[in-house]
């Protein structure tokens, strides 16, 4: 990572081919669950926003919108928890 100048804050662009394959897999999982009467909850994990996440924010927002659209179209439950944990509580034990 040092030789390439990569660290924890380096922005990571989406890789279209991989993203497409992952979305197709999500669709298949949701369809199988629906066909078998299995209720599904899909959630976006909490992220730390202090510092800003290592994603290109426009791509990240578009990805979340796409996931939500696919999940709700399949009749599953979508939860966006990415800002659930306030910045001051990251790394603390309550």
C-alpha positions as CSV (number, residue, x, y, z in Angstrom):
1,X,0.0,0.0,0.0
2,X,2.8,2.4,0.8
3,X,4.4,1.9,-2.6
4,X,1.1,2.7,-4.3
5,X,0.2,5.6,-2.0
6,X,-2.8,3.9,-0.6
7,X,-4.1,4.4,3.0
8,X,-7.4,4.0,4.9
9,X,-8.7,7.3,3.5
10,X,-7.9,6.6,-0.2
11,X,-11.1,7.0,-2.3
12,X,-12.2,3.7,-3.8
13,X,-14.1,4.0,-7.1
14,X,-16.8,1.4,-7.9
15,X,-15.7,-1.4,-10.3
16,X,-18.6,-1.7,-12.7
17,X,-18.2,-5.3,-13.7
18,X,-18.0,-6.5,-10.1
19,X,-20.8,-4.2,-9.0
20,X,-23.1,-5.6,-11.7
21,X,-22.3,-9.2,-10.7
22,X,-23.0,-8.3,-7.0
23,X,-26.3,-6.7,-7.9
24,X,-27.3,-9.7,-10.0
25,X,-26.5,-11.9,-7.0
26,X,-28.6,-9.7,-4.7
27,X,-31.5,-10.0,-7.2
28,X,-31.2,-13.8,-7.2
29,X,-31.0,-14.0,-3.4
30,X,-34.1,-11.8,-3.0
31,X,-36.0,-13.8,-5.7
32,X,-35.2,-17.1,-4.0
33,X,-36.2,-15.8,-0.6
34,X,-39.5,-14.4,-2.0
35,X,-40.3,-17.6,-3.8
36,X,-39.7,-19.6,-0.5
37,X,-41.7,-17.1,1.6
38,X,-38.6,-16.0,3.5
39,X,-38.7,-12.5,4.9
40,X,-35.5,-10.5,4.2
41,X,-34.0,-7.4,5.8
42,X,-31.2,-5.8,3.8
43,X,-29.3,-3.0,5.6
44,X,-26.5,-0.6,4.9
45,X,-23.9,-1.0,7.7
46,X,-23.0,2.0,9.9
47,X,-20.1,4.0,8.6
48,X,-17.8,6.3,10.3
49,X,-18.1,9.9,8.8
50,X,-15.3,11.5,10.8
51,X,-13.2,11.2,8.6
52,X,-15.3,10.9,5.4
53,X,-15.7,7.3,4.2
54,X,-13.2,6.1,1.5
55,X,-15.9,6.0,-1.2
56,X,-16.6,8.5,-4.0
57,X,-19.7,9.9,-2.3
58,X,-21.8,10.3,-5.4
59,X,-21.1,6.7,-6.4
60,X,-21.9,5.6,-2.8
61,X,-25.2,7.5,-2.8
62,X,-26.2,6.1,-6.2
63,X,-25.3,2.6,-5.0
64,X,-27.5,2.9,-1.9
65,X,-30.4,4.2,-4.0
66,X,-30.0,1.2,-6.4
67,X,-29.9,-1.3,-3.5
68,X,-33.0,0.3,-1.9
69,X,-34.8,0.1,-5.2
70,X,-34.0,-3.6,-5.8
71,X,-34.8,-4.6,-2.2
72,X,-38.2,-2.8,-2.1
73,X,-39.1,-4.1,-5.6
74,X,-38.5,-7.6,-4.3
75,X,-40.8,-7.0,-1.3
76,X,-37.9,-7.1,1.2
77,X,-37.2,-4.5,4.0
78,X,-34.4,-2.0,3.4
79,X,-32.7,-0.2,6.3
80,X,-30.1,2.6,5.8
81,X,-28.0,2.5,9.0
82,X,-24.9,4.2,7.7
83,X,-25.2,7.2,10.0
84,X,-26.6,5.3,13.0
85,X,-23.6,5.8,15.2
86,X,-22.8,9.4,16.1
87,X,-19.2,10.4,15.3
88,X,-18.2,10.8,19.0
89,X,-19.2,7.2,19.8
90,X,-17.0,5.4,17.3
91,X,-14.4,3.4,19.2
92,X,-16.0,3.8,22.6
93,X,-17.6,1.2,24.8
94,X,-20.9,2.1,26.3
